[in-house]
Amino acid sequence: MSNTVELTKENFDEIVPGPDGKDFVFIDFWAAWCGPCRQFAPVFEKAAERHPDLVFAKVDTEAQQELAAAFGIQSIPTLAIIREGVLVFSQPGALPEATFEDLIGQARKLDMAEVKRKVEAEQKGAPQA
């Protein structure tokens, strides 16, 4: 049984936490015809099994074109991480298992108060630190 959920624009708000949410979501944007997507799928599934406390979601870019467009997806696979309502990572390309595990560890260690301060500063047009 898969630990991943299919993410659609219909269930997006219930799966992806808002600014007050403590959880975070790893999103794999993929398509059935994409070879690298099929190569990354087992890596994503294994990570979901190893980290049952996290949410792993998959977006079929063919079926969910609006959602893919909202994230600005231009190539697949693309991995996105949303934590407490903030997009903290988005990068195209299939990751090797060790790299993905390292990324999960880094995402867990993020100081979200600091991330939110930076986002607020960017939204106010403040110069980058």
A tleap script that builds the chain and sets N, CA, C and O, in Angstrom:
source leaprc.protein.ff14SB
mol = sequence {
  NMET SER ASN THR VAL GLU LEU THR LYS GLU
  ASN PHE ASP GLU ILE VAL PRO GLY PRO ASP
  GLY LYS ASP PHE VAL PHE ILE ASP PHE TRP
  ALA ALA TRP CYS GLY PRO CYS ARG GLN PHE
  ALA PRO VAL PHE GLU LYS ALA ALA GLU ARG
  HIE PRO ASP LEU VAL PHE ALA LYS VAL ASP
  THR GLU ALA GLN GLN GLU LEU ALA ALA ALA
  PHE GLY ILE GLN SER ILE PRO THR LEU ALA
  ILE ILE ARG GLU GLY VAL LEU VAL PHE SER
  GLN PRO GLY ALA LEU PRO GLU ALA THR PHE
  GLU ASP LEU ILE GLY GLN ALA ARG LYS LEU
  ASP MET ALA GLU VAL LYS ARG LYS VAL GLU
  ALA GLU GLN LYS GLY ALA PRO GLN CALA
}
set mol.1.N position { 0.835 -1.198 0.000 }
set mol.1.CA position { 0.000 0.000 0.000 }
set mol.1.C position { 0.875 1.255 0.000 }
set mol.1.O position { 1.903 1.320 0.675 }
set mol.2.N position { 0.445 2.223 -0.759 }
set mol.2.CA position { 1.228 3.453 -0.895 }
set mol.2.C position { 0.939 4.422 0.251 }
set mol.2.O position { -0.194 4.548 0.716 }
set mol.3.N position { 1.985 5.093 0.684 }
set mol.3.CA position { 1.826 6.132 1.703 }
set mol.3.C position { 1.645 7.504 1.068 }
set mol.3.O position { 1.560 8.508 1.776 }
set mol.4.N position { 1.586 7.555 -0.252 }
set mol.4.CA position { 1.449 8.839 -0.931 }
set mol.4.C position { -0.025 9.098 -1.247 }
set mol.4.O position { -0.821 8.169 -1.389 }
set mol.5.N position { -0.362 10.371 -1.352 }
set mol.5.CA position { -1.729 10.757 -1.709 }
set mol.5.C position { -1.692 11.464 -3.054 }
set mol.5.O position { -0.703 12.101 -3.416 }
set mol.6.N position { -2.793 11.337 -3.785 }
set mol.6.CA position { -2.894 12.061 -5.040 }
set mol.6.C position { -3.416 13.451 -4.722 }
set mol.6.O position { -4.472 13.605 -4.108 }
set mol.7.N position { -2.671 14.456 -5.141 }
set mol.7.CA position { -3.036 15.842 -4.859 }
set mol.7.C position { -3.734 16.428 -6.084 }
set mol.7.O position { -3.230 16.353 -7.205 }
set mol.8.N position { -4.915 17.016 -5.837 }
set mol.8.CA position { -5.682 17.648 -6.907 }
set mol.8.C position { -6.071 19.047 -6.443 }
set mol.8.O position { -5.928 19.384 -5.268 }
set mol.9.N position { -6.560 19.850 -7.369 }
set mol.9.CA position { -6.983 21.188 -6.932 }
set mol.9.C position { -8.184 21.078 -5.994 }
set mol.9.O position { -8.416 21.972 -5.180 }
set mol.10.N position { -8.949 19.990 -6.102 }
set mol.10.CA position { -10.114 19.806 -5.230 }
set mol.10.C position { -9.716 19.499 -3.785 }
set mol.10.O position { -10.360 19.983 -2.855 }
set mol.11.N position { -8.656 18.693 -3.584 }
set mol.11.CA position { -8.283 18.326 -2.208 }
set mol.11.C position { -7.064 19.098 -1.689 }
set mol.11.O position { -6.588 18.835 -0.584 }
set mol.12.N position { -6.560 20.046 -2.480 }
set mol.12.CA position { -5.336 20.775 -2.129 }
set mol.12.C position { -5.422 21.403 -0.732 }
set mol.12.O position { -4.515 21.231 0.082 }
set mol.13.N position { -6.513 22.130 -0.455 }
set mol.13.CA position { -6.617 22.855 0.814 }
set mol.13.C position { -6.671 21.939 2.032 }
set mol.13.O position { -6.243 22.330 3.118 }
set mol.14.N position { -7.191 20.728 1.862 }
set mol.14.CA position { -7.234 19.834 3.026 }
set mol.14.C position { -5.923 19.087 3.228 }
set mol.14.O position { -5.622 18.660 4.343 }
set mol.15.N position { -5.137 18.921 2.162 }
set mol.15.CA position { -3.879 18.174 2.276 }
set mol.15.C position { -2.699 19.085 2.600 }
set mol.15.O position { -1.841 18.734 3.410 }
set mol.16.N position { -2.661 20.250 1.968 }
set mol.16.CA position { -1.528 21.156 2.161 }
set mol.16.C position { -1.845 22.099 3.327 }
set mol.16.O position { -2.839 22.823 3.292 }
set mol.17.N position { -0.989 22.083 4.365 }
set mol.17.CA position { -1.264 22.900 5.547 }
set mol.17.C position { -1.135 24.389 5.255 }
set mol.17.O position { -0.335 24.817 4.422 }
set mol.18.N position { -1.937 25.150 5.957 }
set mol.18.CA position { -1.866 26.604 5.852 }
set mol.18.C position { -0.755 27.145 6.730 }
set mol.18.O position { 0.050 26.379 7.261 }
set mol.19.N position { -0.704 28.474 6.887 }
set mol.19.CA position { 0.367 29.107 7.660 }
set mol.19.C position { 0.449 28.620 9.109 }
set mol.19.O position { 1.520 28.672 9.715 }
set mol.20.N position { -0.670 28.148 9.670 }
set mol.20.CA position { -0.645 27.701 11.059 }
set mol.20.C position { -0.333 26.223 11.192 }
set mol.20.O position { -0.124 25.723 12.297 }
set mol.21.N position { -0.300 25.524 10.067 }
set mol.21.CA position { -0.040 24.088 10.104 }
set mol.21.C position { 1.382 23.794 10.536 }
set mol.21.O position { 2.302 24.541 10.202 }
set mol.22.N position { 1.567 22.731 11.265 }
set mol.22.CA position { 2.900 22.352 11.717 }
set mol.22.C position { 3.529 21.344 10.758 }
set mol.22.O position { 4.742 21.133 10.783 }
set mol.23.N position { 2.718 20.730 9.926 }
set mol.23.CA position { 3.214 19.695 9.034 }
set mol.23.C position { 3.801 20.290 7.778 }
set mol.23.O position { 3.668 21.483 7.503 }
set mol.24.N position { 4.452 19.429 7.027 }
set mol.24.CA position { 4.828 19.869 5.703 }
set mol.24.C position { 4.602 18.776 4.692 }
set mol.24.O position { 4.488 17.597 5.029 }
set mol.25.N position { 4.541 19.195 3.442 }
set mol.25.CA position { 4.142 18.317 2.363 }
set mol.25.C position { 5.228 18.299 1.296 }
set mol.25.O position { 5.717 19.343 0.864 }
set mol.26.N position { 5.593 17.092 0.882 }
set mol.26.CA position { 6.498 16.900 -0.248 }
set mol.26.C position { 5.621 16.589 -1.446 }
set mol.26.O position { 4.816 15.658 -1.405 }
set mol.27.N position { 5.772 17.362 -2.511 }
set mol.27.CA position { 4.934 17.177 -3.690 }
set mol.27.C position { 5.799 16.787 -4.883 }
set mol.27.O position { 6.765 17.468 -5.226 }
set mol.28.N position { 5.425 15.679 -5.499 }
set mol.28.CA position { 6.093 15.195 -6.708 }
set mol.28.C position { 5.179 15.501 -7.895 }
set mol.28.O position { 4.108 14.910 -8.028 }
set mol.29.N position { 5.607 16.427 -8.756 }
set mol.29.CA position { 4.871 16.722 -9.982 }
set mol.29.C position { 5.400 15.774 -11.056 }
set mol.29.O position { 6.601 15.755 -11.323 }
set mol.30.N position { 4.522 14.991 -11.671 }
set mol.30.CA position { 4.948 13.931 -12.571 }
set mol.30.C position { 3.924 13.733 -13.687 }
set mol.30.O position { 2.852 14.339 -13.673 }
set mol.31.N position { 4.262 12.882 -14.650 }
set mol.31.CA position { 3.324 12.447 -15.690 }
set mol.31.C position { 3.690 11.028 -16.089 }
set mol.31.O position { 4.856 10.641 -16.019 }
set mol.32.N position { 2.702 10.252 -16.507 }
set mol.32.CA position { 2.896 8.837 -16.832 }
set mol.32.C position { 3.894 8.642 -17.974 }
set mol.32.O position { 4.613 7.643 -17.993 }
set mol.33.N position { 3.950 9.575 -18.925 }
set mol.33.CA position { 4.827 9.429 -20.091 }
set mol.33.C position { 6.281 9.810 -19.802 }
set mol.33.O position { 7.147 9.625 -20.657 }
set mol.34.N position { 6.553 10.334 -18.617 }
set mol.34.CA position { 7.870 10.894 -18.284 }
set mol.34.C position { 8.781 9.810 -17.687 }
set mol.34.O position { 8.527 9.319 -16.587 }
set mol.35.N position { 9.844 9.441 -18.421 }
set mol.35.CA position { 10.785 8.425 -17.951 }
set mol.35.C position { 11.441 8.755 -16.621 }
set mol.35.O position { 11.411 7.931 -15.707 }
set mol.36.N position { 12.045 9.963 -16.482 }
set mol.36.CA position { 12.652 10.324 -15.190 }
set mol.36.C position { 11.635 10.319 -14.040 }
set mol.36.O position { 11.991 10.034 -12.897 }
set mol.37.N position { 10.374 10.634 -14.344 }
set mol.37.CA position { 9.325 10.601 -13.303 }
set mol.37.C position { 9.142 9.164 -12.806 }
set mol.37.O position { 9.021 8.920 -11.606 }
set mol.38.N position { 9.126 8.229 -13.742 }
set mol.38.CA position { 8.961 6.810 -13.372 }
set mol.38.C position { 10.175 6.320 -12.597 }
set mol.38.O position { 10.040 5.466 -11.721 }
set mol.39.N position { 11.370 6.848 -12.904 }
set mol.39.CA position { 12.581 6.460 -12.161 }
set mol.39.C position { 12.538 7.010 -10.732 }
set mol.39.O position { 12.985 6.345 -9.797 }
set mol.40.N position { 12.003 8.220 -10.564 }
set mol.40.CA position { 11.970 8.857 -9.244 }
set mol.40.C position { 10.846 8.292 -8.368 }
set mol.40.O position { 10.941 8.342 -7.141 }
set mol.41.N position { 9.790 7.760 -8.977 }
set mol.41.CA position { 8.622 7.291 -8.216 }
set mol.41.C position { 8.974 6.330 -7.079 }
set mol.41.O position { 8.488 6.528 -5.965 }
set mol.42.N position { 9.802 5.290 -7.306 }
set mol.42.CA position { 10.120 4.390 -6.195 }
set mol.42.C position { 10.913 5.070 -5.075 }
set mol.42.O position { 10.749 4.725 -3.905 }
set mol.43.N position { 11.765 6.030 -5.425 }
set mol.43.CA position { 12.528 6.787 -4.421 }
set mol.43.C position { 11.553 7.575 -3.543 }
set mol.43.O position { 11.684 7.603 -2.319 }
set mol.44.N position { 10.571 8.215 -4.192 }
set mol.44.CA position { 9.557 9.005 -3.487 }
set mol.44.C position { 8.717 8.096 -2.583 }
set mol.44.O position { 8.440 8.441 -1.434 }
set mol.45.N position { 8.309 6.920 -3.115 }
set mol.45.CA position { 7.499 5.964 -2.342 }
set mol.45.C position { 8.261 5.455 -1.120 }
set mol.45.O position { 7.698 5.367 -0.029 }
set mol.46.N position { 9.555 5.118 -1.300 }
set mol.46.CA position { 10.360 4.621 -0.178 }
set mol.46.C position { 10.493 5.683 0.907 }
set mol.46.O position { 10.410 5.380 2.097 }
set mol.47.N position { 10.700 6.925 0.488 }
set mol.47.CA position { 10.817 8.015 1.465 }
set mol.47.C position { 9.508 8.165 2.237 }
set mol.47.O position { 9.518 8.404 3.444 }
set mol.48.N position { 8.379 8.024 1.534 }
set mol.48.CA position { 7.069 8.127 2.192 }
set mol.48.C position { 6.914 7.026 3.245 }
set mol.48.O position { 6.353 7.259 4.315 }
set mol.49.N position { 7.412 5.832 2.937 }
set mol.49.CA position { 7.342 4.727 3.903 }
set mol.49.C position { 8.248 4.986 5.098 }
set mol.49.O position { 7.891 4.655 6.229 }
set mol.50.N position { 9.426 5.578 4.859 }
set mol.50.CA position { 10.385 5.849 5.941 }
set mol.50.C position { 9.970 7.016 6.828 }
set mol.50.O position { 10.411 7.116 7.973 }
set mol.51.N position { 9.130 7.893 6.307 }
set mol.51.CA position { 8.737 9.103 7.056 }
set mol.51.C position { 7.212 9.205 7.128 }
set mol.51.O position { 6.621 10.096 6.518 }
set mol.52.N position { 6.572 8.295 7.873 }
set mol.52.CA position { 5.107 8.284 7.916 }
set mol.52.C position { 4.514 9.528 8.587 }
set mol.52.O position { 3.314 9.779 8.473 }
set mol.53.N position { 5.350 10.306 9.286 }
set mol.53.CA position { 4.859 11.528 9.933 }
set mol.53.C position { 4.744 12.695 8.954 }
set mol.53.O position { 4.187 13.740 9.292 }
set mol.54.N position { 5.271 12.517 7.739 }
set mol.54.CA position { 5.222 13.576 6.731 }
set mol.54.C position { 4.194 13.216 5.667 }
set mol.54.O position { 3.816 12.055 5.515 }
set mol.55.N position { 3.753 14.226 4.937 }
set mol.55.CA position { 2.798 13.997 3.859 }
set mol.55.C position { 3.556 13.996 2.531 }
set mol.55.O position { 4.291 14.935 2.225 }
set mol.56.N position { 3.371 12.947 1.760 }
set mol.56.CA position { 3.956 12.833 0.424 }
set mol.56.C position { 2.810 12.793 -0.571 }
set mol.56.O position { 1.965 11.899 -0.528 }
set mol.57.N position { 2.791 13.772 -1.468 }
set mol.57.CA position { 1.696 13.886 -2.421 }
set mol.57.C position { 2.236 13.893 -3.839 }
set mol.57.O position { 3.342 14.370 -4.097 }
set mol.58.N position { 1.442 13.358 -4.751 }
set mol.58.CA position { 1.835 13.323 -6.157 }
set mol.58.C position { 0.804 14.094 -6.971 }
set mol.58.O position { -0.401 13.962 -6.756 }
set mol.59.N position { 1.293 14.901 -7.908 }
set mol.59.CA position { 0.416 15.651 -8.801 }
set mol.59.C position { 0.673 15.176 -10.229 }
set mol.59.O position { 1.767 15.348 -10.766 }
set mol.60.N position { -0.349 14.580 -10.831 }
set mol.60.CA position { -0.277 14.185 -12.235 }
set mol.60.C position { -0.480 15.461 -13.050 }
set mol.60.O position { -1.589 15.991 -13.128 }
set mol.61.N position { 0.605 15.945 -13.655 }
set mol.61.CA position { 0.542 17.240 -14.347 }
set mol.61.C position { -0.379 17.207 -15.566 }
set mol.61.O position { -0.845 18.253 -16.018 }
set mol.62.N position { -0.644 16.015 -16.098 }
set mol.62.CA position { -1.582 15.905 -17.225 }
set mol.62.C position { -3.014 16.134 -16.741 }
set mol.62.O position { -3.790 16.846 -17.379 }
set mol.63.N position { -3.353 15.522 -15.611 }
set mol.63.CA position { -4.714 15.615 -15.073 }
set mol.63.C position { -4.926 16.919 -14.294 }
set mol.63.O position { -6.052 17.405 -14.197 }
set mol.64.N position { -3.860 17.478 -13.747 }
set mol.64.CA position { -3.957 18.657 -12.871 }
set mol.64.C position { -3.159 19.821 -13.453 }
set mol.64.O position { -2.276 20.370 -12.794 }
set mol.65.N position { -3.476 20.190 -14.690 }
set mol.65.CA position { -2.715 21.241 -15.365 }
set mol.65.C position { -2.809 22.585 -14.642 }
set mol.65.O position { -1.845 23.351 -14.619 }
set mol.66.N position { -3.974 22.868 -14.051 }
set mol.66.CA position { -4.140 24.133 -13.322 }
set mol.66.C position { -3.213 24.190 -12.106 }
set mol.66.O position { -2.580 25.212 -11.840 }
set mol.67.N position { -3.147 23.088 -11.383 }
set mol.67.CA position { -2.296 23.023 -10.191 }
set mol.67.C position { -0.824 23.141 -10.590 }
set mol.67.O position { -0.059 23.859 -9.946 }
set mol.68.N position { -0.432 22.437 -11.648 }
set mol.68.CA position { 0.951 22.521 -12.140 }
set mol.68.C position { 1.269 23.956 -12.552 }
set mol.68.O position { 2.357 24.458 -12.269 }
set mol.69.N position { 0.330 24.612 -13.215 }
set mol.69.CA position { 0.539 25.998 -13.643 }
set mol.69.C position { 0.665 26.926 -12.434 }
set mol.69.O position { 1.470 27.857 -12.446 }
set mol.70.N position { -0.130 26.672 -11.392 }
set mol.70.CA position { -0.091 27.509 -10.190 }
set mol.70.C position { 1.294 27.441 -9.531 }
set mol.70.O position { 1.735 28.407 -8.909 }
set mol.71.N position { 1.970 26.307 -9.669 }
set mol.71.CA position { 3.316 26.139 -9.107 }
set mol.71.C position { 4.400 26.517 -10.110 }
set mol.71.O position { 5.588 26.454 -9.793 }
set mol.72.N position { 4.000 26.909 -11.311 }
set mol.72.CA position { 4.974 27.295 -12.323 }
set mol.72.C position { 5.825 26.137 -12.805 }
set mol.72.O position { 6.993 26.321 -13.148 }
set mol.73.N position { 5.245 24.938 -12.833 }
set mol.73.CA position { 5.995 23.745 -13.243 }
set mol.73.C position { 6.271 23.810 -14.739 }
set mol.73.O position { 5.348 23.899 -15.548 }
set mol.74.N position { 7.557 23.766 -15.100 }
set mol.74.CA position { 7.933 23.819 -16.503 }
set mol.74.C position { 8.622 22.551 -16.967 }
set mol.74.O position { 8.679 22.281 -18.166 }
set mol.75.N position { 9.144 21.772 -16.039 }
set mol.75.CA position { 9.709 20.482 -16.409 }
set mol.75.C position { 9.414 19.502 -15.283 }
set mol.75.O position { 9.262 19.886 -14.123 }
set mol.76.N position { 9.338 18.234 -15.651 }
set mol.76.CA position { 9.032 17.216 -14.652 }
set mol.76.C position { 10.055 16.101 -14.746 }
set mol.76.O position { 10.630 15.883 -15.813 }
set mol.77.N position { 10.297 15.385 -13.646 }
set mol.77.CA position { 9.649 15.607 -12.363 }
set mol.77.C position { 10.149 16.888 -11.688 }
set mol.77.O position { 11.297 17.294 -11.865 }
set mol.78.N position { 9.266 17.506 -10.917 }
set mol.78.CA position { 9.652 18.616 -10.054 }
set mol.78.C position { 9.221 18.256 -8.639 }
set mol.78.O position { 8.100 17.803 -8.413 }
set mol.79.N position { 10.128 18.463 -7.696 }
set mol.79.CA position { 9.823 18.225 -6.294 }
set mol.79.C position { 9.620 19.575 -5.624 }
set mol.79.O position { 10.453 20.474 -5.745 }
set mol.80.N position { 8.502 19.707 -4.915 }
set mol.80.CA position { 8.228 20.929 -4.162 }
set mol.80.C position { 7.998 20.545 -2.705 }
set mol.80.O position { 7.467 19.475 -2.409 }
set mol.81.N position { 8.404 21.433 -1.798 }
set mol.81.CA position { 8.160 21.215 -0.372 }
set mol.81.C position { 7.439 22.446 0.163 }
set mol.81.O position { 7.899 23.577 0.010 }
set mol.82.N position { 6.300 22.196 0.792 }
set mol.82.CA position { 5.553 23.274 1.439 }
set mol.82.C position { 5.542 22.986 2.926 }
set mol.82.O position { 5.142 21.905 3.358 }
set mol.83.N position { 5.984 23.957 3.705 }
set mol.83.CA position { 5.994 23.792 5.156 }
set mol.83.C position { 5.296 24.995 5.778 }
set mol.83.O position { 5.642 26.143 5.502 }
set mol.84.N position { 4.313 24.712 6.620 }
set mol.84.CA position { 3.534 25.772 7.279 }
set mol.84.C position { 3.026 26.799 6.270 }
set mol.84.O position { 3.053 28.003 6.523 }
set mol.85.N position { 2.564 26.303 5.130 }
set mol.85.CA position { 1.976 27.182 4.128 }
set mol.85.C position { 2.974 27.930 3.267 }
set mol.85.O position { 2.575 28.753 2.443 }
set mol.86.N position { 4.271 27.665 3.435 }
set mol.86.CA position { 5.306 28.380 2.683 }
set mol.86.C position { 6.023 27.393 1.756 }
set mol.86.O position { 6.455 26.325 2.190 }
set mol.87.N position { 6.143 27.759 0.483 }
set mol.87.CA position { 6.920 26.943 -0.450 }
set mol.87.C position { 8.393 27.152 -0.109 }
set mol.87.O position { 8.942 28.225 -0.361 }
set mol.88.N position { 9.035 26.129 0.466 }
set mol.88.CA position { 10.423 26.276 0.916 }
set mol.88.C position { 11.423 25.650 -0.051 }
set mol.88.O position { 12.629 25.862 0.074 }
set mol.89.N position { 10.918 24.872 -1.021 }
set mol.89.CA position { 11.813 24.223 -1.974 }
set mol.89.C position { 11.029 23.857 -3.218 }
set mol.89.O position { 9.900 23.374 -3.126 }
set mol.90.N position { 11.616 24.083 -4.372 }
set mol.90.CA position { 11.027 23.626 -5.631 }
set mol.90.C position { 12.164 23.477 -6.629 }
set mol.90.O position { 12.876 24.435 -6.930 }
set mol.91.N position { 12.323 22.259 -7.135 }
set mol.91.CA position { 13.432 22.018 -8.052 }
set mol.91.C position { 13.069 20.882 -9.005 }
set mol.91.O position { 12.600 19.828 -8.577 }
set mol.92.N position { 13.292 21.108 -10.306 }
set mol.92.CA position { 13.051 20.024 -11.249 }
set mol.92.C position { 14.184 19.001 -11.215 }
set mol.92.O position { 15.312 19.308 -10.830 }
set mol.93.N position { 13.855 17.791 -11.623 }
set mol.93.CA position { 14.864 16.734 -11.711 }
set mol.93.C position { 14.623 15.621 -10.713 }
set mol.93.O position { 14.173 15.859 -9.592 }
set mol.94.N position { 14.927 14.405 -11.131 }
set mol.94.CA position { 14.802 13.245 -10.246 }
set mol.94.C position { 16.011 13.206 -9.317 }
set mol.94.O position { 17.154 13.290 -9.767 }
set mol.95.N position { 15.754 13.081 -8.036 }
set mol.95.CA position { 16.846 13.051 -7.058 }
set mol.95.C position { 17.228 11.610 -6.720 }
set mol.95.O position { 16.353 10.749 -6.624 }
set mol.96.N position { 18.520 11.336 -6.538 }
set mol.96.CA position { 18.909 10.029 -6.010 }
set mol.96.C position { 18.406 9.903 -4.568 }
set mol.96.O position { 18.181 10.902 -3.884 }
set mol.97.N position { 18.236 8.670 -4.127 }
set mol.97.CA position { 17.664 8.408 -2.802 }
set mol.97.C position { 18.412 9.137 -1.682 }
set mol.97.O position { 17.782 9.758 -0.827 }
set mol.98.N position { 19.746 9.070 -1.677 }
set mol.98.CA position { 20.535 9.700 -0.606 }
set mol.98.C position { 20.340 11.216 -0.603 }
set mol.98.O position { 20.250 11.830 0.459 }
set mol.99.N position { 20.275 11.809 -1.778 }
set mol.99.CA position { 20.079 13.260 -1.886 }
set mol.99.C position { 18.704 13.644 -1.367 }
set mol.99.O position { 18.553 14.650 -0.672 }
set mol.100.N position { 17.695 12.837 -1.707 }
set mol.100.CA position { 16.329 13.109 -1.258 }
set mol.100.C position { 16.243 12.998 0.264 }
set mol.100.O position { 15.607 13.828 0.913 }
set mol.101.N position { 16.886 11.969 0.836 }
set mol.101.CA position { 16.886 11.810 2.301 }
set mol.101.C position { 17.560 13.013 2.974 }
set mol.101.O position { 17.086 13.501 4.000 }
set mol.102.N position { 18.653 13.481 2.399 }
set mol.102.CA position { 19.353 14.647 2.929 }
set mol.102.C position { 18.442 15.873 2.882 }
set mol.102.O position { 18.398 16.662 3.826 }
set mol.103.N position { 17.725 16.020 1.785 }
set mol.103.CA position { 16.801 17.136 1.622 }
set mol.103.C position { 15.685 17.090 2.672 }
set mol.103.O position { 15.307 18.122 3.226 }
set mol.104.N position { 15.167 15.903 2.940 }
set mol.104.CA position { 14.124 15.746 3.965 }
set mol.104.C position { 14.669 16.188 5.319 }
set mol.104.O position { 13.991 16.883 6.076 }
set mol.105.N position { 15.914 15.775 5.618 }
set mol.105.CA position { 16.552 16.186 6.871 }
set mol.105.C position { 16.711 17.691 6.963 }
set mol.105.O position { 16.459 18.287 8.010 }
set mol.106.N position { 17.132 18.309 5.858 }
set mol.106.CA position { 17.292 19.768 5.846 }
set mol.106.C position { 15.942 20.465 6.035 }
set mol.106.O position { 15.848 21.461 6.752 }
set mol.107.N position { 14.910 19.940 5.397 }
set mol.107.CA position { 13.574 20.539 5.519 }
set mol.107.C position { 13.066 20.454 6.954 }
set mol.107.O position { 12.406 21.371 7.444 }
set mol.108.N position { 13.379 19.346 7.621 }
set mol.108.CA position { 12.963 19.184 9.025 }
set mol.108.C position { 13.657 20.212 9.931 }
set mol.108.O position { 13.083 20.653 10.926 }
set mol.109.N position { 14.901 20.590 9.578 }
set mol.109.CA position { 15.689 21.479 10.435 }
set mol.109.C position { 15.419 22.965 10.189 }
set mol.109.O position { 15.904 23.815 10.935 }
set mol.110.N position { 14.649 23.278 9.150 }
set mol.110.CA position { 14.416 24.689 8.823 }
set mol.110.C position { 13.837 25.455 10.011 }
set mol.110.O position { 12.949 24.967 10.710 }
set mol.111.N position { 14.349 26.641 10.220 }
set mol.111.CA position { 13.796 27.549 11.227 }
set mol.111.C position { 12.670 28.322 10.536 }
set mol.111.O position { 12.918 29.300 9.832 }
set mol.112.N position { 11.428 27.869 10.747 }
set mol.112.CA position { 10.312 28.452 10.005 }
set mol.112.C position { 10.037 29.900 10.407 }
set mol.112.O position { 9.509 30.670 9.605 }
set mol.113.N position { 10.387 30.280 11.634 }
set mol.113.CA position { 10.221 31.684 12.028 }
set mol.113.C position { 11.112 32.561 11.152 }
set mol.113.O position { 10.700 33.630 10.701 }
set mol.114.N position { 12.340 32.093 10.917 }
set mol.114.CA position { 13.285 32.834 10.074 }
set mol.114.C position { 12.792 32.862 8.619 }
set mol.114.O position { 12.844 33.899 7.959 }
set mol.115.N position { 12.317 31.719 8.134 }
set mol.115.CA position { 11.798 31.640 6.756 }
set mol.115.C position { 10.642 32.623 6.580 }
set mol.115.O position { 10.579 33.340 5.582 }
set mol.116.N position { 9.731 32.653 7.547 }
set mol.116.CA position { 8.567 33.545 7.449 }
set mol.116.C position { 8.986 35.016 7.508 }
set mol.116.O position { 8.388 35.859 6.839 }
set mol.117.N position { 10.011 35.324 8.304 }
set mol.117.CA position { 10.514 36.709 8.343 }
set mol.117.C position { 11.028 37.109 6.958 }
set mol.117.O position { 10.753 38.210 6.479 }
set mol.118.N position { 11.774 36.209 6.326 }
set mol.118.CA position { 12.301 36.503 4.985 }
set mol.118.C position { 11.174 36.681 3.975 }
set mol.118.O position { 11.225 37.579 3.135 }
set mol.119.N position { 10.155 35.823 4.057 }
set mol.119.CA position { 9.021 35.921 3.134 }
set mol.119.C position { 8.308 37.257 3.331 }
set mol.119.O position { 7.970 37.936 2.361 }
set mol.120.N position { 8.082 37.630 4.587 }
set mol.120.CA position { 7.419 38.920 4.880 }
set mol.120.C position { 8.248 40.067 4.331 }
set mol.120.O position { 7.701 40.999 3.742 }
set mol.121.N position { 9.567 40.010 4.516 }
set mol.121.CA position { 10.439 41.068 4.023 }
set mol.121.C position { 10.367 41.151 2.500 }
set mol.121.O position { 10.324 42.244 1.935 }
set mol.122.N position { 10.354 39.991 1.838 }
set mol.122.CA position { 10.250 39.980 0.374 }
set mol.122.C position { 8.923 40.567 -0.084 }
set mol.122.O position { 8.868 41.311 -1.063 }
set mol.123.N position { 7.853 40.227 0.633 }
set mol.123.CA position { 6.522 40.718 0.245 }
set mol.123.C position { 6.409 42.229 0.436 }
set mol.123.O position { 5.661 42.901 -0.274 }
set mol.124.N position { 7.156 42.748 1.395 }
set mol.124.CA position { 7.127 44.198 1.640 }
set mol.124.C position { 8.096 44.936 0.728 }
set mol.124.O position { 8.155 46.166 0.733 }
set mol.125.N position { 8.854 44.176 -0.055 }
set mol.125.CA position { 9.806 44.796 -0.979 }
set mol.125.C position { 11.099 45.217 -0.313 }
set mol.125.O position { 11.846 46.031 -0.854 }
set mol.126.N position { 11.363 44.668 0.856 }
set mol.126.CA position { 12.603 44.998 1.560 }
set mol.126.C position { 13.786 44.382 0.815 }
set mol.126.O position { 13.639 43.342 0.172 }
set mol.127.N position { 14.952 45.014 0.898 }
set mol.127.CA position { 16.141 44.445 0.245 }
set mol.127.C position { 16.480 43.087 0.854 }
set mol.127.O position { 16.244 42.845 2.038 }
set mol.128.N position { 17.032 42.217 0.034 }
set mol.128.CA position { 17.415 40.882 0.491 }
set mol.128.C position { 18.616 40.973 1.438 }
set mol.128.O position { 19.536 41.760 1.211 }
set mol.129.N position { 18.599 40.186 2.468 }
set mol.129.CA position { 19.718 40.179 3.424 }
set mol.129.C position { 20.862 39.373 2.891 }
set mol.129.O position { 21.892 39.250 3.554 }
savepdb mol mol.pdb
quit
